[in-house]
Amino acid sequence: LFIPTPLLAGRMSRPPRPIIGLSAIDEDTCAEPDTLPIEELFEDLDCYHGVLARHYAETLLANRNAPEGSYLLRESALERGDTVNEGCGILCLSAKGKRAVTHYRIHYGQTTGFQVGEVTLDTPWHLWKWLSDQPTVTDQAGEQLRLIHPYPSQVPETQDYAQLEFSAIPSTTHSQPAMSTPSTSSKEGYLDKLGGVRKNWKKRFFVCEKYLLHYYKDKEAKSPIRTLDLCFCDRVVKDDTQGRPFCIALLMPSRTYYMCAENEDHHTDWFSFLQDKVDHAKLACS
């Protein structure tokens, strides 16, 4: 059963520094999350689920074991065309009401703090305090909903597994395993990435699955900083304009992403992989 858990793991007992700086949810600049990843601001908030699409949030909260008044915080993407979800740095509050799950946008500005409807909250700690008081929100239809149960991002998995049985006699002939194709092959590893706002290089952990290229703060990070949909990539090229060797440029609709490998072999490996992915995506997604 769904059991509400405390909002925090215990470390956010005092307000963090008031000056947060640019973040993924800075609407005015649409700053890249590299500047201050949103998951770092809310890493102690148990109901923060990182980058999560709307329909996934609805699936979680529609669970029959999640009572009315359950809610979660999530980040979605902004520009459809180079990110998978709905917005670039949009913080959302998704809550379960009597009949449906409702999504509320939380506005953020460097000088205005977090704006939830008519409520202004200066820091992530004030946002947490507001949620812990179990506030009542009103949707556009005028229906009121009290936020009571934070839906945890980590739910323990049960150890109840079904027994696997085979009813057919396996074939005695052995066939060669199918070769991995660009649509199913995956790749992961570290690359240096050029920031979109401050133009500084940072090491990021990249994971490519099917036609989605995710990059994380590091290998241990739970949620990606951003996810790029290679179906919308114009092309991938070897680049020598950034004053660094072994660079790759990924041309997306809104901007060009620059990534550098540590050596020539690493560069050739990643470039060939991404080039195959993009070429195959143009055919598969058209």
Residue, then its C-alpha position, 0 to 999 in steps of 0.5 A: l500500500f501507498i504509505p505517506t512519508p515525511l517530506l524530507a530525509g532530514r537534512m533540510s532542517r534549516p533554510p539554504r542560502p537565500i541567493i539561489g542564482l540561475s537555475a533550470i526554472d529561470e523563465d526569463t533566461c531559460a538558463e540551462p540547468d548546468t548553471l545550478p541543476i534543479e535536482e540539487l535544490f530539491e535533492d532532500l525533498d522526498c516528493y521531488h521526482g526530477v524530470l518527469a513527463r505529465h503522463y508519468a505523473e498522472t500514472l503514479l498518482a492515479n494509482r489506486n493506493a494513492p489517496e486523494g490529496s497525494y501530490l508530487l513536484r516534478e520538472s518538465a522540459l520547455e521547447r518541444g523539438d529538442t527536449v522530451n517533455e513540456g518545458c525548459g526548466i518548468l517546475c510543476l506541482s501535480a496533485k490528485g483530486k476527486r476525479a483527476v490529476t491536476h497540474y499547477r505551474i510553479h513560476y520562478g524568478q531570481t528576485t521574486g522566488f517561487q510563485v505558487g498562485e498568489v503565494t510567494l516563497d523565497t527559497p526551496w526551504h520556504l516551498w517545503k515549509w508551505l507544503s508541510d503545512q498541508p495547504t489547500v489549492t484551488d483549480q481553474a474550475g473552482e474546486q479545492l484540494r488539500l495537499i496532504h500526502p507527498y508521493p515519494s520518489q523512492v517506493p520500496e519494491t516488493q520481493d514477490y516474484a512469479q515463477l517462470e515456467f516454460s511450456a514449449i520444448p526449446s529448439t536444439t538448433h542454435s542461431q546467431p544473436a541478432m546484431s544491435t541496430p542503431s534503434t536499439s543500441s545504447k551507449e554511455g560515458y563521460l564527455d566535456k560539455l559546453g554550457g549554454v549560458r556561462k560558456n564553461w566546460k563541465k564533465r557530464f555523464f551521457v546515456c543514449e538509449k534508442y533516440l534519446l540522449h540524456y546527460y547527468k551531472d555525474k554517473e550517480a545522479k538519479s535524474p538527467i539534467r536534460t534529455l535530447d530527442l535525436c529525432f529532432c536533431d538536424r545533424v551531428v558534425k566534428d567541430d573545431t570552432q571551440g578551441r578544443p580537440f576531439c569535439i562534436a557538435l549536435l545541431m538541435p532546433s533551438r541551439t547547438y550542443y558542443m561535447c568533447a571527448e578525452n582522446e581521438d579514439h573516444h571521439t571517433d567512437w562517440f561521433s560514429f555512434l551519434q551519427d548512426k543514431v541521428d541518420h537512423a532517427k530521421l528515417a524512423c521518426s519521419 
